[in-house]
């Protein structure tokens, strides 16, 4: 069959595996925690927290 052995663009399991792996901190190598915060003006902001180094 043509295309046998190729990965599908809609491979849900592969996308979930990549998402579960998450991002690693470029300074310490630990998993980065993503937190939603509110600014003083009331806007929502996504912040990546880790070893204290601002990236």
Gaussian input, Z-matrix of N, CA and C with variables (Angstrom, degrees):
# hf/3-21g

backbone

0 1
 N
 C     1     B1
 C     2     B2     1     A1
 N     3     B3     2     A2     1     D1
 C     4     B4     3     A3     2     D2
 C     5     B5     4     A4     3     D3
 N     6     B6     5     A5     4     D4
 C     7     B7     6     A6     5     D5
 C     8     B8     7     A7     6     D6
 N     9     B9     8     A8     7     D7
 C    10    B10     9     A9     8     D8
 C    11    B11    10    A10     9     D9
 N    12    B12    11    A11    10    D10
 C    13    B13    12    A12    11    D11
 C    14    B14    13    A13    12    D12
 N    15    B15    14    A14    13    D13
 C    16    B16    15    A15    14    D14
 C    17    B17    16    A16    15    D15
 N    18    B18    17    A17    16    D16
 C    19    B19    18    A18    17    D17
 C    20    B20    19    A19    18    D18
 N    21    B21    20    A20    19    D19
 C    22    B22    21    A21    20    D20
 C    23    B23    22    A22    21    D21
 N    24    B24    23    A23    22    D22
 C    25    B25    24    A24    23    D23
 C    26    B26    25    A25    24    D24
 N    27    B27    26    A26    25    D25
 C    28    B28    27    A27    26    D26
 C    29    B29    28    A28    27    D27
 N    30    B30    29    A29    28    D28
 C    31    B31    30    A30    29    D29
 C    32    B32    31    A31    30    D30
 N    33    B33    32    A32    31    D31
 C    34    B34    33    A33    32    D32
 C    35    B35    34    A34    33    D33
 N    36    B36    35    A35    34    D34
 C    37    B37    36    A36    35    D35
 C    38    B38    37    A37    36    D36
 N    39    B39    38    A38    37    D37
 C    40    B40    39    A39    38    D38
 C    41    B41    40    A40    39    D39
 N    42    B42    41    A41    40    D40
 C    43    B43    42    A42    41    D41
 C    44    B44    43    A43    42    D42
 N    45    B45    44    A44    43    D43
 C    46    B46    45    A45    44    D44
 C    47    B47    46    A46    45    D45
 N    48    B48    47    A47    46    D46
 C    49    B49    48    A48    47    D47
 C    50    B50    49    A49    48    D48
 N    51    B51    50    A50    49    D49
 C    52    B52    51    A51    50    D50
 C    53    B53    52    A52    51    D51
 N    54    B54    53    A53    52    D52
 C    55    B55    54    A54    53    D53
 C    56    B56    55    A55    54    D54
 N    57    B57    56    A56    55    D55
 C    58    B58    57    A57    56    D56
 C    59    B59    58    A58    57    D57
 N    60    B60    59    A59    58    D58
 C    61    B61    60    A60    59    D59
 C    62    B62    61    A61    60    D60
 N    63    B63    62    A62    61    D61
 C    64    B64    63    A63    62    D62
 C    65    B65    64    A64    63    D63
 N    66    B66    65    A65    64    D64
 C    67    B67    66    A66    65    D65
 C    68    B68    67    A67    66    D66
 N    69    B69    68    A68    67    D67
 C    70    B70    69    A69    68    D68
 C    71    B71    70    A70    69    D69
 N    72    B72    71    A71    70    D70
 C    73    B73    72    A72    71    D71
 C    74    B74    73    A73    72    D72
 N    75    B75    74    A74    73    D73
 C    76    B76    75    A75    74    D74
 C    77    B77    76    A76    75    D75
 N    78    B78    77    A77    76    D76
 C    79    B79    78    A78    77    D77
 C    80    B80    79    A79    78    D78
 N    81    B81    80    A80    79    D79
 C    82    B82    81    A81    80    D80
 C    83    B83    82    A82    81    D81
 N    84    B84    83    A83    82    D82
 C    85    B85    84    A84    83    D83
 C    86    B86    85    A85    84    D84
 N    87    B87    86    A86    85    D85
 C    88    B88    87    A87    86    D86
 C    89    B89    88    A88    87    D87
 N    90    B90    89    A89    88    D88
 C    91    B91    90    A90    89    D89
 C    92    B92    91    A91    90    D90
 N    93    B93    92    A92    91    D91
 C    94    B94    93    A93    92    D92
 C    95    B95    94    A94    93    D93
 N    96    B96    95    A95    94    D94
 C    97    B97    96    A96    95    D95
 C    98    B98    97    A97    96    D96
 N    99    B99    98    A98    97    D97
 C   100   B100    99    A99    98    D98
 C   101   B101   100   A100    99    D99
 N   102   B102   101   A101   100   D100
 C   103   B103   102   A102   101   D101
 C   104   B104   103   A103   102   D102
 N   105   B105   104   A104   103   D103
 C   106   B106   105   A105   104   D104
 C   107   B107   106   A106   105   D105
 N   108   B108   107   A107   106   D106
 C   109   B109   108   A108   107   D107
 C   110   B110   109   A109   108   D108
 N   111   B111   110   A110   109   D109
 C   112   B112   111   A111   110   D110
 C   113   B113   112   A112   111   D111
 N   114   B114   113   A113   112   D112
 C   115   B115   114   A114   113   D113
 C   116   B116   115   A115   114   D114
 N   117   B117   116   A116   115   D115
 C   118   B118   117   A117   116   D116
 C   119   B119   118   A118   117   D117
 N   120   B120   119   A119   118   D118
 C   121   B121   120   A120   119   D119
 C   122   B122   121   A121   120   D120
 N   123   B123   122   A122   121   D121
 C   124   B124   123   A123   122   D122
 C   125   B125   124   A124   123   D123
 N   126   B126   125   A125   124   D124
 C   127   B127   126   A126   125   D125
 C   128   B128   127   A127   126   D126
 N   129   B129   128   A128   127   D127
 C   130   B130   129   A129   128   D128
 C   131   B131   130   A130   129   D129
 N   132   B132   131   A131   130   D130
 C   133   B133   132   A132   131   D131
 C   134   B134   133   A133   132   D132
 N   135   B135   134   A134   133   D133
 C   136   B136   135   A135   134   D134
 C   137   B137   136   A136   135   D135
 N   138   B138   137   A137   136   D136
 C   139   B139   138   A138   137   D137
 C   140   B140   139   A139   138   D138
 N   141   B141   140   A140   139   D139
 C   142   B142   141   A141   140   D140
 C   143   B143   142   A142   141   D141
 N   144   B144   143   A143   142   D142
 C   145   B145   144   A144   143   D143
 C   146   B146   145   A145   144   D144
 N   147   B147   146   A146   145   D145
 C   148   B148   147   A147   146   D146
 C   149   B149   148   A148   147   D147
 N   150   B150   149   A149   148   D148
 C   151   B151   150   A150   149   D149
 C   152   B152   151   A151   150   D150
 N   153   B153   152   A152   151   D151
 C   154   B154   153   A153   152   D152
 C   155   B155   154   A154   153   D153
 N   156   B156   155   A155   154   D154
 C   157   B157   156   A156   155   D155
 C   158   B158   157   A157   156   D156
 N   159   B159   158   A158   157   D157
 C   160   B160   159   A159   158   D158
 C   161   B161   160   A160   159   D159
 N   162   B162   161   A161   160   D160
 C   163   B163   162   A162   161   D161
 C   164   B164   163   A163   162   D162

   B1=1.4512
   B2=1.5272
   B3=1.2853
   B4=1.4606
   B5=1.5156
   B6=1.3142
   B7=1.4534
   B8=1.5160
   B9=1.3073
   B10=1.4595
   B11=1.5336
   B12=1.3106
   B13=1.4536
   B14=1.5177
   B15=1.3242
   B16=1.4640
   B17=1.5224
   B18=1.3170
   B19=1.4569
   B20=1.5247
   B21=1.3113
   B22=1.4484
   B23=1.5223
   B24=1.3215
   B25=1.4548
   B26=1.5216
   B27=1.3289
   B28=1.4615
   B29=1.5264
   B30=1.3224
   B31=1.4638
   B32=1.5234
   B33=1.3218
   B34=1.4577
   B35=1.5203
   B36=1.3221
   B37=1.4664
   B38=1.5209
   B39=1.3193
   B40=1.4613
   B41=1.5242
   B42=1.3266
   B43=1.4593
   B44=1.5231
   B45=1.3395
   B46=1.4623
   B47=1.5138
   B48=1.3215
   B49=1.4648
   B50=1.5231
   B51=1.3263
   B52=1.4578
   B53=1.5237
   B54=1.3272
   B55=1.4515
   B56=1.5289
   B57=1.3295
   B58=1.4596
   B59=1.5276
   B60=1.3250
   B61=1.4617
   B62=1.5273
   B63=1.3193
   B64=1.4603
   B65=1.5095
   B66=1.3166
   B67=1.4522
   B68=1.5230
   B69=1.3011
   B70=1.4588
   B71=1.5287
   B72=1.3308
   B73=1.4576
   B74=1.5268
   B75=1.3105
   B76=1.4737
   B77=1.5289
   B78=1.3374
   B79=1.4651
   B80=1.5329
   B81=1.3517
   B82=1.4711
   B83=1.5196
   B84=1.3412
   B85=1.4510
   B86=1.5238
   B87=1.3273
   B88=1.4594
   B89=1.5247
   B90=1.3479
   B91=1.4522
   B92=1.5291
   B93=1.3234
   B94=1.4556
   B95=1.5305
   B96=1.3303
   B97=1.4591
   B98=1.5227
   B99=1.3349
   B100=1.4572
   B101=1.5237
   B102=1.3310
   B103=1.4585
   B104=1.5235
   B105=1.3406
   B106=1.4648
   B107=1.5228
   B108=1.3277
   B109=1.4610
   B110=1.5257
   B111=1.3108
   B112=1.4625
   B113=1.5167
   B114=1.3295
   B115=1.4547
   B116=1.5248
   B117=1.3134
   B118=1.4578
   B119=1.5258
   B120=1.3276
   B121=1.4636
   B122=1.5228
   B123=1.3362
   B124=1.4606
   B125=1.5157
   B126=1.3195
   B127=1.4660
   B128=1.5170
   B129=1.3346
   B130=1.4563
   B131=1.5209
   B132=1.3305
   B133=1.4626
   B134=1.5188
   B135=1.3250
   B136=1.4565
   B137=1.5288
   B138=1.3277
   B139=1.4574
   B140=1.5216
   B141=1.3303
   B142=1.4656
   B143=1.5232
   B144=1.3357
   B145=1.4596
   B146=1.5130
   B147=1.3207
   B148=1.4591
   B149=1.5048
   B150=1.3057
   B151=1.4536
   B152=1.5316
   B153=1.3121
   B154=1.4442
   B155=1.5162
   B156=1.3265
   B157=1.4672
   B158=1.5126
   B159=1.3077
   B160=1.4559
   B161=1.5222
   B162=1.3183
   B163=1.4559
   B164=1.4939
   A1=110.34
   A2=115.80
   A3=120.78
   A4=109.93
   A5=116.41
   A6=120.85
   A7=113.96
   A8=117.13
   A9=119.71
   A10=109.79
   A11=116.74
   A12=121.17
   A13=114.02
   A14=117.77
   A15=120.70
   A16=109.70
   A17=115.83
   A18=120.49
   A19=109.17
   A20=115.10
   A21=120.84
   A22=110.58
   A23=116.84
   A24=120.61
   A25=110.63
   A26=116.52
   A27=120.85
   A28=111.12
   A29=117.85
   A30=122.34
   A31=108.44
   A32=115.98
   A33=121.98
   A34=111.21
   A35=117.37
   A36=120.95
   A37=111.35
   A38=117.84
   A39=121.56
   A40=110.77
   A41=117.32
   A42=120.22
   A43=111.29
   A44=117.10
   A45=120.32
   A46=111.13
   A47=117.09
   A48=121.11
   A49=110.95
   A50=117.38
   A51=121.47
   A52=110.47
   A53=117.56
   A54=121.27
   A55=110.77
   A56=117.09
   A57=121.80
   A58=111.08
   A59=116.61
   A60=120.18
   A61=109.81
   A62=116.47
   A63=121.41
   A64=112.90
   A65=114.67
   A66=121.08
   A67=109.65
   A68=116.29
   A69=122.33
   A70=108.67
   A71=115.79
   A72=121.29
   A73=109.19
   A74=116.69
   A75=119.31
   A76=111.98
   A77=117.45
   A78=120.67
   A79=112.49
   A80=116.69
   A81=118.88
   A82=113.13
   A83=119.75
   A84=122.75
   A85=114.37
   A86=117.92
   A87=120.58
   A88=110.10
   A89=116.08
   A90=120.93
   A91=110.00
   A92=116.39
   A93=122.58
   A94=108.94
   A95=116.33
   A96=122.19
   A97=108.52
   A98=116.45
   A99=121.25
   A100=108.19
   A101=116.44
   A102=122.87
   A103=109.55
   A104=116.70
   A105=120.28
   A106=108.28
   A107=116.23
   A108=121.66
   A109=109.61
   A110=115.43
   A111=121.24
   A112=108.85
   A113=115.95
   A114=120.36
   A115=108.92
   A116=116.87
   A117=121.71
   A118=111.65
   A119=116.71
   A120=120.52
   A121=112.31
   A122=117.34
   A123=121.15
   A124=115.04
   A125=117.91
   A126=121.25
   A127=109.87
   A128=116.29
   A129=121.34
   A130=108.90
   A131=116.02
   A132=120.83
   A133=108.79
   A134=117.05
   A135=122.01
   A136=107.95
   A137=117.23
   A138=122.36
   A139=108.24
   A140=116.18
   A141=120.96
   A142=108.25
   A143=116.30
   A144=120.57
   A145=110.00
   A146=115.41
   A147=120.78
   A148=109.69
   A149=117.60
   A150=124.25
   A151=113.35
   A152=118.94
   A153=121.75
   A154=113.25
   A155=117.36
   A156=120.10
   A157=108.34
   A158=118.14
   A159=120.44
   A160=109.14
   A161=115.00
   A162=119.88
   A163=110.98
   D1=146.14
   D2=178.16
   D3=-76.05
   D4=137.15
   D5=177.35
   D6=83.76
   D7=7.18
   D8=-178.49
   D9=-70.30
   D10=133.60
   D11=179.84
   D12=92.09
   D13=-7.35
   D14=178.32
   D15=-83.68
   D16=151.04
   D17=176.99
   D18=-84.22
   D19=139.21
   D20=177.69
   D21=-80.71
   D22=147.33
   D23=176.22
   D24=-68.90
   D25=-21.24
   D26=-178.65
   D27=-103.14
   D28=28.47
   D29=179.06
   D30=-73.79
   D31=96.28
   D32=-174.17
   D33=-64.56
   D34=-41.09
   D35=-178.87
   D36=-61.22
   D37=-40.87
   D38=179.81
   D39=-67.23
   D40=-39.15
   D41=179.30
   D42=-67.98
   D43=-39.19
   D44=178.30
   D45=-67.00
   D46=-37.41
   D47=177.68
   D48=-63.90
   D49=-42.59
   D50=179.14
   D51=-66.50
   D52=-38.69
   D53=179.99
   D54=-68.83
   D55=-38.08
   D56=-179.69
   D57=-67.32
   D58=-30.65
   D59=179.84
   D60=-63.95
   D61=-35.00
   D62=176.71
   D63=68.84
   D64=-175.96
   D65=179.96
   D66=-97.59
   D67=148.91
   D68=176.56
   D69=-107.68
   D70=144.68
   D71=178.23
   D72=-66.01
   D73=136.65
   D74=-179.12
   D75=-75.90
   D76=-13.53
   D77=-179.19
   D78=-96.43
   D79=-48.67
   D80=-175.30
   D81=-108.66
   D82=-16.82
   D83=177.82
   D84=85.91
   D85=0.59
   D86=178.84
   D87=-82.94
   D88=164.50
   D89=179.54
   D90=-67.51
   D91=137.31
   D92=-177.36
   D93=-88.51
   D94=133.45
   D95=177.57
   D96=-96.03
   D97=130.70
   D98=179.46
   D99=-104.21
   D100=125.22
   D101=-175.78
   D102=-125.86
   D103=139.08
   D104=175.68
   D105=-93.93
   D106=127.76
   D107=179.35
   D108=-123.80
   D109=163.17
   D110=174.96
   D111=-106.59
   D112=135.45
   D113=176.74
   D114=-82.45
   D115=173.86
   D116=179.99
   D117=-63.09
   D118=-27.24
   D119=-179.75
   D120=-86.68
   D121=-2.97
   D122=177.47
   D123=95.91
   D124=4.90
   D125=178.93
   D126=-82.67
   D127=146.47
   D128=175.89
   D129=-84.42
   D130=143.07
   D131=-178.59
   D132=-142.42
   D133=132.74
   D134=176.72
   D135=-88.62
   D136=127.48
   D137=-177.06
   D138=-124.17
   D139=133.98
   D140=176.62
   D141=-94.18
   D142=121.92
   D143=-177.98
   D144=-112.35
   D145=142.54
   D146=176.72
   D147=-156.93
   D148=-121.08
   D149=-170.51
   D150=-80.85
   D151=9.41
   D152=178.27
   D153=96.51
   D154=-12.65
   D155=177.37
   D156=-79.00
   D157=126.44
   D158=179.69
   D159=-81.69
   D160=125.94
   D161=-178.31
   D162=-106.66

